[in-house]
Amino acid sequence: MNAADVAPDAQQARFPHELMYAAAQQYYLEDATQGDIAKRLGVSRATVSRLLTEARRQGIVEIRVHRPDTMADGPLADEVAHALDLRRVHLVPKVSGPALGPWLAPGVARALAGVGLESGDVVLVASGTTVYECAREGLGQFPGVTIAPAVGGQEEPQPWFQTNETTRILAERVGGVPAYLYAPALPGPELFYSLQHEPSVRRVMDLWARAKCALVGVGSAPLMRQMVPSLMPRDAESLRRAVGDVCMRVYDRDGAPVTYPGSERLVAAKPEELRRIPSVIAVAVGAEKVLSIVAGAKGGYFNELVTDTPTAEGLVAAAHQL
């Protein structure tokens, strides 16, 4: 038995560089199979797999995935940006299947890369399925960047309603530092008042004013959704004219704010706070979101957009009709 096959967990950190290099060179440059490499080096196939993993971890192997020119955002992205008066639009191919994250993540990664994030910068995240799913994907490395919620937590049990969970996941994935907001999205009057003076809550709310970037979803018309957050009363007459929301801030077709009972107590970044953030990246896809996106852009709730090609075509058509 070769020494490299002994005690794999402890041995993995002590593989000789020459052995890792030999395995990586044969596997990546000579197209040898792991079985062939195992025979040549006199080790097991399992050890070859560990050698290749450790070679990547130590930087002996670097893998780059180049985006083809055929996938460039191109004229359609420019047309959407012009129609909605956005700074930039990032397109991905048509999203299909129930999982949105893997499809949209490359566009979000490009958007974040363009922000120029540095250690100490602040990135806000909103609640919602789309942002939650994207946070679980590879979006790049931004060590030292602070990730903070832009909205308080909600009563619903699903993880995407809990911005602290999205914050934790995203910070872990990008190498950032999480800052948690221990407050409900819609507290009662007395709790709302006391939260304004709670130091841990105040620290996060103060981050909203100095954020360099925000990653937000775009909700469709509240009364048209299958699942409406419990903090939005379905019987509120004002919600009949609502077409979407960003950070739980509801708006009408013109992007003007729509209030409802209790909305004055929302623990969430306000529209004017979002407008002061240099890069607010909205992530949204689907025909049911077209009007919500158009109105949100009109209201200035975001200045960049990540979406897919069919949604982009719908946005151009809708913008020309309005």
N, C-alpha and C positions, 0 to 999 in steps of 0.2 A: 504493500500500500504506500502510495506517495504521501509525503508529509503534508502536501497541499490539501489532501482529502481528510485530514484529521481535524476534529473540533471546528466545524465550519463557521460557527458564530464568532469564535475568538480568532480563528485563522484569517477570516476575511479582511480584518483590519491590518494583517501583517503579510499579505501577499507580496512577494518581491516585485518590484517595479518591472524587472525584465520579463517576469512571467505574465504580468498583466499586459505589457506592451506586445509580447509575442502573440498572445491570444487575440488582442484587439486588432493587430495588424493582419493576422490571417483571416479573421472574421469579417472585418470591414473593408479591407483593401484587396484581399485575395478571394473573397466570396467562399471561403471554406465553411463547411458546416460545423456545428458544435461537436458532432460525433468525430469528424476528421481531426479537429483540433485536440480533442481528448486523447485520441490515439497517438498523435505526434508528441504531445507533451507528457503523456503517461499519467493522466489524471482522469477523473470521472467527468461525465457530461455535466453533472450538477456543479462541479467545481469550475468548469469552463463558464457556465452561466454566472457564477459568483465573480469570477475574474472579470468578465465583461461589465457587470454591474459596478464593481469597485473601480474599474478603469474610468467609467463615466463619472462616478462620484468624485474621483480625485483629479479630474480634468485631463487625464491622459487621452480620453476620447471626448470630442465635442461634436454634437450633432446640430446641424442647421437645417431648417426647413424654409426654403425660399418660396415666396408667394409668386405664382406665375403672372406675367404681364396681362394674360387674358382675364385675370381676376381683379384687375385694377378697377377702382370705383367708376371711373369713366364719366361720359357725358350725362348719364341718367342721374348720378349722384349730384353732379353740378346743377342739373335742372331742378332737382328737388330742393337743393340748398337755395337756389335763386327764388323759386316759387314760394318758399316758406320763410325767406329772409334769415336763413341759418348760416352760421360761419362755415360749417362743414357737415357733410353727410357721408357715412361709412356704410357701404353695402355689402351684404353677404348673399350667397345663392339662396334660392327658394328654401324656406324653412319647412321641413316635413317631419311628421312624427310628433309624439307627445312631449319629448324633451327639447326645450328651446336652447338651453345653455350651450351644447356643443356646436350648434349652428351659429349662434350670435357671438360667441366668445372671441373669434378672430377679429370681428369688427370692433368689439369693445377693447380688445388688446391694442389695436391700431389707434383708437381714439385716446386711450390712456397714454400710449407712447408719445403721442403728439402734444401732450400737456406740458411735458418737461418737468415731471415731478422730481423733487429732491428731498433728502432727509429733512424732517421737520415740517414739510408741507402737510396740509390737511385735506383729506378726501372724505366727503359725506356720502352715505348710502341711504337709500329710501327702502321702504318695505315693498313687497310684491313678489309674485312668482318669478318674473323675468329677471329681476336684479338678483334674487336669491340663487337662481339656477346659474346665471353667469358667474357669480362669485365663487362657485364651486369648480370652475374651469381654470385653466392656465391663462392668466391675463398679463403675465410679465412679472418682473421682480422690481420692487420699489422699497428697498430697505430703509427703515427709519421714518417712513411716511405714516402719519397718524390717520387711522380709519375710524370714523365716528358716525353714529346714527343721525339722520336728519329728521326722524320721526320717533315718537315714543312707542312703547309696546302696545299690543292690542289683546283683547280677550280671546280671540280665535286661537285654537290649538295648533294650527298649521305653522311650521317653522318660518315660512316666508312672511308671516305677519309680525314676526319678532325681529326688529332691526338689530338688536344686540347679537342675535345668532348670525345674521348676515354679516355683521361687522366682524365677528370672531372668525368666521370662515374666510372672508376676504383678506383680513390681516394676516392670517396664517398662510394663505396661498401666495401673497405678494411679498411676504417678509416685513410687513408693517407692524405698527403698534396700535392695538385696539383701545378705544376710549368708549366705555359703555354708558348708556343713558338709562338710569333706573327711575323711569317715570312712565305712567300710562299715556297713551296718545290723547285720551280725552278724560282728564280727571274731573272730579266734582269741584264746585266753586271753592270750597275751603282748601282742598288739597292743591288745586291749581295755584292759589295765592301762596301757600307755603313752599311749593316747589320753586317759585321764583327766587327764594332766598336759601334754598338748599345748596350748599357748596358743590357737591358732586354733580348735581344737575346743572347748576350755573356754569360749571367749568365746560361742560359739553355744549351748552347753548352759546357760550362765548366763542367756541370753535366755529360756529356757523358764520360768524362775522369775518373770520380770517381764512376760510376755506379757499383753496386754489381750484378745487374740482369737486363735482358732485356727480354721482351715478344714480339715475332715477328711472323709474318705470313710468308709463303713461297708462292710467286706468281708463277703461271705456266708460260710457254713460252709467252712473251708479245704478239706476233703476233697470238697466238692461242686463246687468250681470247676474250670473247664476249665484255667486257668493258675494254679498254686500257686507262690508265690515259693520259690526253691530253698532258702532258709534255713529253711523249714518242712518237716521230714522227714515224708513221707506215711505212713511206717510207725510213727510215734510213737503209741502207744496212747492217750495223753492227748488227742490231736487228735480222737478219735472223738466226744468230748462237746462239742467246740467248735462254736459256732453263728455266730461272727463275730469281727471284729477292728476296732480303731480304732488308727491309728498303729502297726500291726503287733503291738499288744497283744491277744492272743487271749482270749476269754471264753466261758463256758458260758451255758446258758439263763437262769441267775439273774444274769448279769453278773459272775460271779466269775472271777478270772484263771485261765487255763489255761496251764500251763508245758509246755515240751518241751525236749529236749536242746539246750543252748546258749542258751535264751531268757533266761537270767540275764545274758548278755553283750549283749543288744540295745542298740544306740545309738538310742534313741527315747524320746520323752517318756513317763514312767510314768503310770499311771492317777491317782495322787495329784497329780501335777503338772498333769494335764489338769483335775482337779476344782478346782484353785485358780485357773484362768484364768476371768475374769469371763464371757466369751462364747466358747463352743466351738460352732461351727456345723457340724453334720453335713449332708452333701449325699448323698442316696441315693434310689434309685428302683427299682421293680420288685418283683414278687411274691416273687422269691427272696430279697429283702432284708428282708422283713417281720419274720421272727423275729429276724434280726440286729439290726434297728433297735430292736425292743422290748427285747431283752436288753441292748443297749448303753445304752439310756436307763435301764434298771433299774440298771445298774452305775455310772451317773453319768459316762459317758465323754463326754457332750455335754449341753448344756442348750438348744440350739436345733436346729431341723431344717428343711431345705429339701427338699421332695419334691413329687410330682404328686398329682392328685386320686385316681386309682385306688389308688395305694399308700397314701394317707391312709385311704381306706375300708377297706383291708385291715388297716391298723394298728389301727383302732378295733375291728374284729371280733376280731383276735387278742388285743388287750389285754383284752377282755371274757372271753375263753376261758381266759386264764392265771390 
